[in-house]
Amino acid sequence: MRNVVAAGLVAICGMLASAPAGAGWVPPFKANDTGGIIAFSLAQQGDARQLAVEHCAHYGKVVKFLAVQAYEGGYISFACRWVPYGSTARPLVTRY
């Protein structure tokens, strides 16, 4: 009985060790109502600031950039924050 359990354990460990670790794929622009990330390669092709401003404006918020990883494979992160107190106007949304 011990040999069967040991053989099963070895087989399970072998399957787990040989399975690839899937990191998954992240799109170049991924965001929600609290903020998001922009791939650095996309930021070099277009205006990353305008992408983030328009995205946050759809939620009635303003953008605050948090960090920049300025190398290939890096990201620019931003947060969407509520309009500061005392401001009565909503953020503008650019429509083309």
Backbone torsions as a table, in degrees:
resi	resn	phi	psi	omega
1	MET	NA	-39.6	179.4
2	ARG	-64.6	-35.5	179.5
3	ASN	-65.0	-37.2	-180.0
4	VAL	-67.6	-43.5	179.1
5	VAL	-64.8	-43.0	179.3
6	ALA	-64.6	-41.3	179.0
7	ALA	-65.8	-39.7	177.5
8	GLY	-64.5	-41.5	178.9
9	LEU	-64.4	-41.4	177.9
10	VAL	-64.8	-40.1	-179.8
11	ALA	-66.1	-41.9	179.1
12	ILE	-65.7	-44.1	178.7
13	CYS	-64.1	-36.5	178.3
14	GLY	-66.0	-40.8	178.4
15	MET	-66.2	-41.1	179.8
16	LEU	-67.9	-36.1	-179.1
17	ALA	-72.3	-30.6	-177.4
18	SER	-89.4	-10.8	179.5
19	ALA	-74.7	138.3	180.0
20	PRO	-71.7	146.9	177.2
21	ALA	-86.4	108.5	-177.5
22	GLY	-86.5	111.5	179.7
23	ALA	-81.7	-21.2	179.4
24	GLY	86.8	173.6	-178.2
25	TRP	-118.4	136.3	178.5
26	VAL	-115.5	130.1	179.2
27	PRO	-66.9	161.3	-178.0
28	PRO	-63.8	-25.5	177.8
29	PHE	-133.8	115.4	-178.5
30	LYS	-134.8	123.2	-175.5
31	ALA	-156.6	162.4	172.9
32	ASN	-140.3	-159.5	-174.8
33	ASP	-74.5	-10.9	-180.0
34	THR	-101.6	-12.6	-179.5
35	GLY	148.7	-163.4	-179.8
36	GLY	177.8	-168.6	179.7
37	ILE	-132.8	149.3	176.3
38	ILE	-126.6	128.7	178.5
39	ALA	-63.6	140.7	-177.9
40	PHE	-63.6	-33.0	177.9
41	SER	-65.4	-36.5	176.2
42	LEU	-69.5	-36.2	179.6
43	ALA	-65.9	-29.8	177.5
44	GLN	-74.0	-27.0	-178.2
45	GLN	-83.9	-33.3	-176.5
46	GLY	-136.2	-166.1	-178.8
47	ASP	-94.9	99.2	-177.5
48	ALA	-66.6	-34.3	-179.7
49	ARG	-62.7	-44.2	-179.3
50	GLN	-67.1	-36.9	175.8
51	LEU	-58.4	-47.4	-177.9
52	ALA	-68.5	-40.6	-179.6
53	VAL	-62.7	-46.1	-179.9
54	GLU	-65.6	-38.2	179.7
55	HIS	-63.6	-48.2	-178.8
56	CYS	-68.6	-31.5	180.0
57	ALA	-65.8	-27.5	176.6
58	HIS	-63.7	-25.9	178.3
59	TYR	-97.2	3.9	-178.4
60	GLY	74.9	29.5	-177.3
61	LYS	-124.1	169.0	175.7
62	VAL	-110.4	158.8	-175.3
63	VAL	-96.1	145.4	170.8
64	LYS	-134.0	117.8	179.9
65	PHE	-77.0	137.3	-174.2
66	LEU	-105.4	-49.7	-174.8
67	ALA	-152.6	154.6	176.6
68	VAL	-131.9	126.1	171.2
69	GLN	-104.5	96.7	-170.8
70	ALA	-86.2	62.3	174.4
71	TYR	-152.4	162.5	-178.8
72	GLU	-60.1	126.8	-176.2
73	GLY	95.3	-4.9	-179.4
74	GLY	-87.1	174.5	-177.6
75	TYR	-132.9	156.7	169.9
76	ILE	-109.3	123.1	-178.4
77	SER	-106.7	146.7	179.9
78	PHE	-144.7	158.2	177.4
79	ALA	-119.8	144.3	174.6
80	CYS	-99.0	121.2	-177.7
81	ARG	-117.7	155.8	177.7
82	TRP	-66.1	154.0	177.9
83	VAL	-61.1	135.3	-177.4
84	PRO	-58.4	153.3	179.0
85	TYR	-60.6	146.0	179.2
86	GLY	92.7	-15.1	178.8
87	SER	-92.4	122.9	-178.4
88	THR	-93.2	-15.4	-178.2
89	ALA	-89.8	145.6	173.7
90	ARG	-84.6	156.7	176.5
91	PRO	-61.7	148.6	-179.7
92	LEU	-81.3	141.1	174.6
93	VAL	-110.1	125.5	179.5
94	THR	-79.0	126.7	178.3
95	ARG	-122.4	127.6	-178.6
96	TYR	-103.5	NA	NA
